[in-house]
Amino acid sequence: MKTLLRTAALVLPLSLLAGTALAQEEKKVPLKPVPVHAIKATAAPVLDADVASGVWEKAPATAVKAQKGVNFKDNLGETGGTVQAAYDDKAVYLRLVYDDPTLSVRRSPYVKQADGSWKKLTDPDDKGGDNNKFYEDKLAIIWNIDKSIFGFDEKFGCQAACHAGEPGKSYGNKYTEDEGELGDIWHLKYVRGGFLGQIDNQYLDSTRFDPQKSPEAGRKSDAKTGGGYADIKLVDGKPQFMNKSGQAANKGGTYWLREADKAPFDDSKYVAGDEVASILVEPFTGDRGVIKTSAKWKAGKWTILIERPLTTASKFDVQFNDLTKVYGFGVAFFDNAQVRHSQVREPLHLIFDK
């Protein structure tokens, strides 16, 4: 039976999760949905976060406030910004602008030690999948596919699929309550694809957490035909690859490595304190790569443009095939955090204006 009382995840800080069962079983508070109006574009917006002209001069900017993450200003886990939307005959476009005082791209690099060895930078407080010190900035949007997730559009937004205080995960799990409930996840991971102009296309189902069979619980990835990201391994104590430029990431290089730029590792090019990328990245092809973006950080703000076809061939994607309908979605912002995002608590409603 579907129920209005569901455990809340990715909402509570760890200090609360470590407390009583009451803290672990927080009741979701119904909130009033916030409308986001998409206007019809006479010309497709330029996919460039630096361009604020054209349709973005006319599209209403809906103010949003996100809470209960980590980092952000004064480490309060709060941030604010705006959401704009537009569409044409082929695609839907979103423009999100929000405050983030720092650009975070230093995602667990390898660092050369004084004795010549190499070590990956890790968050000493990370108890598993909870890196908040050496990670990347991210953005996540979840769409309620065919209004299947109970309570999502009307009252709870993303909270409808949140589950905190479960064994084995320090910050809870994400899954829908009942079989057949599906969400479409647009997950911008700046170091693992955002810099390439791509958002990771994922989805959400009702799979429960299992440390061996389903460590990500209901969060899944759409099918791909190529590309993606993979960890660079240590081989004989040294990173397997380096950038062919030989430039250290902390000396003008990058904290990611593309296939076309990789070269066999040459330890002689680096001195103690030099950092190199630990992640190899290429654009996704197939269903997982259908969402385009331009994401730029400047002067304490992220501006993120998103473009996706109105319809796709995947059952794991939201289909904007009826522009008279309202489409429910939720938004979360990550400041140098693996999972501890700040979320917009209210459900958002995308409305296509004529």
Secondary structure, 3 states (H helix, E strand, C coil): CCCCCCCCCCCCCHHHHCCCHHHHCCCCCCCCCEEEEEEECCCCCCCCCCCCCHHHHCCCCEEEEEECCCCCHHHCCCEEEEEEEEECCCEEEEEEEEECCCCCCCCCCEEECCCCCEEECCCCCCCCCCCCCCCCCEEEEEEEHHHCCCCHHHHHHHHHHEECCCCCCCCCEECCCCCCCCEEEEEEECCCCHHHCEEEEEEECCCCCECCCECCCCEEECCCCEEEEEECCEECCEECEEECCCCCHHHCCCCCEEHHHEEECCHHHCCCCCEECCEEEEEEECHHHCEEEEEEEECCEEEEEEEEECCCCCCCCCCCCCCCCEEEEEEEEECCCCCCCEEECCCEEEEECC
